[in-house]
Amino acid sequence: MTASLENPDDLDARERDALETLLKRLADDEFVLAERYTEWQVRAPSLESDLALSNNAQDELGHARLWYDVLEDLGYEEQDLVYERDPADFRHATLVELPFEEGDWADPILRSYLYDVAEKLRLEALEESTYPKIADRVGKIQSEEEYHLEHAQSWLERLADGDEGHERLQDALDRLFPHALTIFEPVNRDVESDIVDLGLRDATLEEMGEEWLSNVVPYLESLDLDVPESGQMDDDEFEFEVTQEMLPEERGRDGSHTDAWVDLYDEFTHTYRELGRSETTKIMEKPE
Amino acid sequence: MSSNTPDPETDATPCAYTDYREGEGDDDLPATGEDATGLEADVWDALYEIEDPEMPISIVDLGLIYGVSVEDGVATVDMTLTYSGCPARDMLTDQVEEAAAAVEGVEDAELRLVWSPEWTIEMVTERGKDDLREFGLSI
């Protein structure tokens, strides 16, 4: 079942659905997170941190574009994937769509940490993807992602070191952790099994979730933060047994989103609608 | 001008988003079209004329072009970018397609953006490294 899938025209309905679902999970996470990061532009606590987060936003937009490119091979155009898409069809985790607590720098820092650890594990599980255009993109993205974790951790350590920063981090963790768990939620069970059975990604959501917990829980605890209920069995063993109570009401992946998503969607599609666009390729005609 | 005033010509800094760390090379890269003949050589020549939007270096010497082939009048160019979030992507790819299609004997050009092997500083040609040094980069 892990023969290479090469030509998009040769995919059967099940393969196509699995491929599309995987790509939307990847692209939408990156795109929506970047949309949120840009809100810190010219508002971060220093020029250096402003540039760093803006740069991370640009990286994530670049990665979203790489994944949307692969969806375009399946016959979609950019406007179908972003500006004219039904907001309920977006497959990102709710972690990336939530608005930041106003003026709370601990929020984007913790959020990027929780997300970037998950992304690192997810990219590793795509290195040997049976879909060549996925596997071919992984190295490029990994090389650009390395800094993100470094950036988040260096800030986390500084914030955790002071009373106010520590308190803000704990608040952000209590608020964001349930939403971070939605990173590993299924779009639907069958298509998620197909993604792994077809070799598009070689780890299940549960396996990645477990690995993620075994990374983030000890690290956050080393900063004296209390991690909400996480399925930790004992000191170094983790089981990803997410119960309904641990998750937020909206799961993102299954198309249920928080109200904040509707507002964000309206915002980033505003100019496109305002200008009466029907395609995205050119914002202006070429000069004569 | 005192001697310690920065000279904008030589102290210019490169795009902060581009990663100039050492990387692994690839035996077949950089591709420069050195051994190309006929129409393919003409396409390489045309691509040599295109400069990176931020630095005075040909995109061929920068190592962005991975391959050129011409078959039945259609030129196919494999190309990468230094950075996935490059805001000049459409501008550059349009330029490359137009330059390749404008070569006499070429009727159409197709550009394939490729991301593997990923671009690293090892992909820059010796001439390209000289150009970048002159621009003020230490590589």
Interface residues (C-beta under 8 A of the other chain):
Chain A: L51 N55 Q58 D59 L61 G62 H63 R65 L66 D69 A135 D136 R137 G139 K140 I141 S143 E144 T281
Chain B: A16 Y17 D19 G23 Y83 S84 G85 C86 P87 R89 D90 L113 V114 W115 S116 P117 E118 W119
